[in-house]
Amino acid sequence: MNGGRAVGDPFDTAGLRAGVIAAWLGSPTRLREDAATEADLVRAGYRDRLLTELAQNAADAAAKAGVAGKVDVRLDGRTLHIANTGVPLDVSGVHALTALRASAKSGADAAVGRFGVGFTAVLSVSDEIEFLSTGGSVRFSRAETLALMRAEGVEIPDVDQDFAPPALRLVWPKDAEPATGFDSEIVLRLRDDVGAEALLAGMRAEAVDLLLELPALHSIRIAGDEITSAVTDLDNGIQELRITGEWEDRRWWQFRTARSRWLLPVRQGRPVTAAPDVLRAPTRSDEELSLPALLIADIPMQPDRRRLLPGVRIAELASGYADFALALPPADRLVLVPTPGFARSEADATLREALLAELRETAWLPVLRGPDTAPGGDPRSGADPLLDIDAALAANAARAAAPAPGTSEAELQLELDLMGSEPSVNGVLGHDLSRESTEPPQRMPESGPTAVEPRHASVFTGVTAELAGLLAELVGPLVIPELSGRPGSDALGALDVHRLGLARIAELSGSLERPAQWWYAFYDTLEPFVLDPLSVEELGALAVPLADGRVVTGPRTVVLDDQLETAIPVHWARLVHPEAAHDLLGRLGARAATPEDLLNDPALQAILEDDPSDPDTVEAVLNLAAHALPGTLPSWLGLLELPDGTGELLPADELLLPGAPLARVLVAESPFETIAEQTLERYGRDALRAIGVGWSFTVLIEEDPTGPDHHLDDEDRWWEDLREDPPVLRAVRDLDLVDEDQWPEALRLLLSDETTRPLLADRDGYTAWWLRKHAQIDGIPLGLMRHPEDESLHGLLPAIAGFADPDLRILRGVLSAPEIMTAQLAEELLDALADPARMPTPEAISITHRRLAEAMAAGLLDVDDLDFPGQVRALSGAVIDPADALVLDQPWFGPALPADRLVVGDIATAHSLAALLDLPLASEAVTAEVLGTGRATTWSADPLGILLRLQLGTPTRTGELVIHDELRVRLTGAVEATVSVPWWQVGDTTHVRSPREGS
């Protein structure tokens, strides 16, 4: 048992067995402890880590040998073979395999574990184990261990169940070689309760993770399915790790810090957040994490490598994490920010806080800057962290190299001792992971303009590229648009990035001085964010540039004119600069104002009344007037003083343009002068005419006038005749200055101007009223002239002549209107009726008398206000003495009386006509007696009655009907005669003459 080394036993396994047996013989407790420890490791610590533990050993062997690590797993019946490349098994390795508390890994070799107990994972599937190696092979057997214990007299512990001795404490030599091409091979004869296919399936599922975790391994083959890994150096310290296989092609971007390796999955060429995972140290543990990137770290673990060692400072793994973010393309950097959520473990919570602290305190967040802001958040800084990433990484590394607060050098060294290695910036686990690749190196996307610590940055959610460039000038470091969308909102909030709102943007805009075009672009980029009344309210303090060069606060306080193309300095109103006039301002409350609105502003009127010759006012008014529509400007703009030909300043409404046709119709002593030629050349005819410089007649316009205070000739009389104040006063000025002989020409001038022509047709307006009263042609007032088509006044009033039909239709407003009787017209008609030289028709005579009587009945005429002629006109056309005249008031008297004595209007207004003309009524001045009795009947009993009712249009006529063969009436009084008449009325009795038979 204690003999020398046997031939074919290079590792002296006989001596190892003897030592273990001796220990068991000397201490039965030791046997129980070994059995329990091994069983505990199999049941708990390494129950599902067979490939993981063997792959770790393979990675160690490959790293030590400096070769590409390969693992090959194959199944031969019920025997599982796991082969690998790397340094072969040696004596220390055999000792570690047989000692549950020892390890062949120490110092710099302890890359992936330090206890050497992971090999017990093989016992989860097999009790017969072989370790074949080019340096010598060994085997383990639980059955042979039990047999040797009995042969040597080792006391078997008395337990409730069958005692299972430790299988890995006793080792025997094996005369065999590993598979060709490999340096070591583990051979496991699977127990009956182990499903071989399920075991292989689980190993396939682990393969990708193992290639991620163990950089020394380059390939893993599972039952012929090979999965390989390859590393390519990119820019800024990032490497691309690609794992491919028959059903796999996955990529990660990895970044190394002093004690960690961070990996981000890559989808379609861009990094994405990793799914919830576990801490890998370097292989998977049970410490659940919810970090954005996979973490593979140098960190002390418990013996089974499932949990962290108590007291480990896991937060220190966050050091350098921000450098990874800085190295990423700017648009992808937020992928590394832990967003708010519930931690999956205590370690997860600690790491999340540490990563956020690291990210908050390091310059990595890509921002845009205004022209006056220096990079890095320091106005004295001249380096750009994004344009010089190496410098940024060096600065961050220097900060990270400082020991954590409260950490002594002794504590730091103790932790390094526990890990068994020194941190390496070359490889997370002390290995150089750089490998030559057949693929050309890929370049990272170019960085943005600068990077800052998140606490120095601001973000406007959803900002567009166009708006971002402008906002950067306003707020300083602004998160780039690619990171400012709603998907990144939680991440930026976790980083304490200052969030901008529309209200803050509006507030800050007041301090800016920018060209008008800049403001237009600013409003254009802001407009998509104004979606509701709240956003409109938030922009209530937005700055607005004015046409006069000022910048004011609040769109609601300005007026907007999008028709102007050049800036006109309007100092009496807050007019937006035309190059900044954007529709957004209207949505925010800016009042739309046309040139007409600006020139109708009461504030301008007050300025003109106070200082009508101010050069700035003159310039603004005339420039605006050039854009105004004709006839829309107030007459008080005529107060603006301009120079005449001699240089004297006169109100614009007292100046005429050179060659103005108005000058030809005015009296010689009119006050008008000709405007200075240079003023005409500077501003143009249209602008000057718009404010009242004369060419033709000027129209005065006033909204809501309150009285006759417009300096219009005879305005008081016109105002007295109005039933109510007009809503708008439009009146032609200076009509009283027209030469009496020039009225035909003056009328043509009024008709030719679009601003004055409509006023001639407005009969109730001042202009038409004044023309009817005061304008004369051939000494006859226009109001006493008739329209040529008005036949009812033919022979009584003269017709206006010399105008075409379209103009005549307009001129109706300034001519007599027989249906509108005035005292002036009544006197003229009475005089015309009494004038034997006039030859009106009987119908004109009758209609005129009717209109006069109606006006009298309506109270429009007062006999005391009228001068009556000495004669009247009879229906026959004869001009007679009033003493001979009778007003027809009953229709049956008409055929009985002489036509040259009858004054006829309308029966209904006969009394009013008699009162107006002071004439007797015919029925009162003449008495009539019906001669003969006739045949009495009724209207309904006699055929003639029916026919007469139809003829007279009175189907319900009542009273007695008397039919005469010859109806004669004797007249007495003003007329003495006996006459034959067709019918007569006496009370309710109607007398009619019967038609003669055959007639």
C-alpha positions, 0 to 999 in steps of 0.5 A: 500500500505504501510501496514505490511508484509502479511502472506506468504510473507517472503521477504516483497514483499508488502513493496518493491512494495510500495516503488517502486510505491511511487518513480514512483508517486513522479517522473514520470522521474524515471519510464521512466528511469527504463523502459529505463534501463531495455529495454536497458539491454534486447536489448543489454547487455543480449539479448542472455545471458539467460542461461549464466546469470542464470548459473552464479547465480547458480555457485555463489549459489553452491560455497556459499553453498559448493556443486557441482553445478547442472543446469537442464533445461526443457520445459513443453509446453511453460513454461521453467524451469531452476533449480539449486543447492546451497544457496536458495534465501534470502532477499538480493537476492530479493532486488538485483533482483528488483533493477537495480543498486544493487547487492546481490554479494559483497566482497568474494561472488562476484565471477562472477559478481557484478551488479546483473542486469544479471537476466534481461536476462530472459526478452529476452524470457518471461514477466511472471517470477517465482523464486522458492526457498526453502527459499521462492518464488517470481514472476514478471509480466509485465501485473500485473505491468501495472495493479497496476500502473493504479490502484495506479494512476501512470502516464503512460508516453506518448510515440510513441509506447505502453509503456512497464513498467519495469517487474522486479521492482515489485515483488509478493510472490509465494507459490511454491517449486522448483523441487525436488533435487534442491534449486532454480528454475526459471520458464519462460512462453515463449512469443509467438515470442520465439522459444522453440526448438531453445532456447534449442538448443542454450542452449545446445551449451552453456553448454560446455563453461559454464562448462569450465567457471564456475568451481563451476558447475559440470553438466548441463542438457538440456531437459534430455541431461546431460553434466558433468565436472570432474577435475583431478590433473596431475603433475606440477600444471596442471589439466585435465578438462574433459567434457562428455555427450551423444555426448561430450567427450572433455578434456582440460589441465588447469593451474591457475595463480594469476588472470587467468585460462588458458586452452588448448584443448587435442587431443589424449593425447596431448595439441593443440592450441585453436581456436580463442576465446573471453575473458571469465570473467569468461563467454564469452565477446565480446572481441575477442582473438587469443591466443593459450589457452582459457583465463578465468580471473578476470578482471573488465568488463562493466555492461553488461560484454561484454566489458572491463572496460576502463583503465583496465591493461589487460596485467597483466593477462600474469603474470605466463603464462610462468609457464604454458609452463614450466609445459607442457611436453617439446615437447608440450610447443610451443603450448602456443606461440602466433604466428605472425598474426593480432590481433582480438581486442585491448585487443588481441593485448595487451595480445599477446604482454604481453604473448610474453614478459612473455615467452621471459623473463622466463626460460621455453624453453626446450633445450639440453646443452653441457657438459661445459654449466651450466643449466639456462644460468648461468654458476654458476647455479647448479639447473636444472629448468626442473628437479626441476619444483617446484623451477622454478615455485617459482622463476617465481612466485617471479618475477611475484609478483613484481608490474608492473613498474609504478603501485602504491599500491593504483592503485593495490588496486583500481583494486582489489576493482573493482573486488570485490575480492582478487586474489587467487592462489587456484582458478581463481575466488576465488574457490577451483577447486580441486575435488576428481576423480574416475579416477587415476591421470595421470602423465605428460611426463618426462621433458627434460634435462634443460630449459632456457629463449628463448633469451639464446637458439638457434635453428637449424630448423629440427634438428634430435635427433642425430644431436641435441646431438652433436650441443648442445656441439657446440652452448650451449643451443639448442632447443630440436629436438621435437620443432625444426621442421618447424611447430615450426619455427614461434613460435621460431621466435616470441620468438627471439630464435637465429636461427642457419644456416649451415654456423654458425655451420661450423664456430663454429666447428673450435673451437672443439677438439673431437675424430675422431669418434665424427666428423664422427657422426657429419658429419653423422647427418649433411648430410641430411641437405646438399640438394643443392649447397647453403648448400654445400657453407654454410658448406665451413668452416666446420672443418675437423680432419686430420690423423696427429692430426691437425684440419683444416678448409674447406673440399675443402682443404683436401683429403679423403681416405676411404680405410684406417682403421688406421690413418697414419700421412701424413704431406705433405697432408691434409689427413682426419683421417680415422675414420672421413672419411665420404661421406659428406666431398666428397660432400663438396669438399674434394678430393678423394685420394687413397694411390696411390694418396698420394704417387704420391704427388709432395709435397712428392717428394720435401720432399724426395729430401730434407730430404729422411731419415726423420723418420716421412716421412719413417713411413708414406710412408711405411704405405701408401705403404702397401695399394697401388696397385702394379705398381702404385707408382712413381719411385722417392719413391726409394729416401727414405733412409732405413738401409741396413744390416750394418745399413748404410742408402741407397736409397730404390732403391739400396736395395734388399730384402733377397733372391731376384732373381734379385741378381742372374742375376746381375754382381758381382760388382752391387751397390745393398745391402740387406735391414736390417732384422728389417726394413723388419719385421716392414713394410713387403715385399709388402710395401718395394717392392712398394717403390722400394726395389728390389726383381725383376727388378724395374720399373721407372714411370713418368707422362709427361716426358720431356726428357732423365733425368732418369738415364737410360742406353743409354736413350739419343739414345732411346729418339732421336728415338721417334717421340714425348714425351711419355705421361707416361714413364715406364721403367725397371731400371738397365738392364745394370747391368745384367750379359751377361750370365744371360739374359735367366734367366733375361728375365724369371724374367722380364716375371714373374713380372706383373709390368715388363712383359707388358713392354717387349711387348711395342716395342716402350718403353724404356725397349723393345728398350734397350733389342733389342739393348743390351741384348744378348743370346749366343752373339746375340742381341735379336733384331737380333733374330726371333720369332720361328713362323716368317718363313719369316726369317727362315734360316736367323736369329736364333730363340729364344729358351727356352720359352713357347708360352705365353712368346713368344708372349710377347717377340715379342717386344724384337725380330726382327720385319722384317716389321720394318727395322733398319740399324742393322737388315738390316746389319744382313740380308745382312750378312745372305743372303751372308752367304753360311752356311745359307739356306733360302728358295726362298720365304724368300730370295724374302721377305727379298729383298723386305723389304730391298728395301721398307726400302730403298725407304722409306728413312729408310736406308742409304747406307753410314751407312751400311757395305755390304758383298762381295756377294749376294743371288740369287733367287735360293739360290746360293751365287754369286758375285755381278758382276754376279747378275741382279736385276729383274725389269721386270717380263717377264725377269724372265723366260728368265734369269738364276735363279742363276743370278737373285736377286729378291724382288718386281718389284715395288721396284726393282730400290731401291733394285738395288740401295741398293745392287749396282746391275744392273737392268736386263732390262738395262743389257740385250737386247732382240729381239722377233723372228718371226712376229706372228699373230697380233690381239687385246685383245678383238678380240681374245678368247685368249686375253679374257682368258689372261686378266682374267688370268692376272687380267687385264680386261681392258688391252690395246695395240696390242696382237701378238700371236705366235705358238713358241715365241723365244727371242734373248738375248744380253748383260750381257746374250747371248742366244736365249730362248723360253718364254711364253710371252714378252712385247715390249712397248704396244705390248704383245707377247704371245705363243699360246697353242698347240692344244691337250696340 
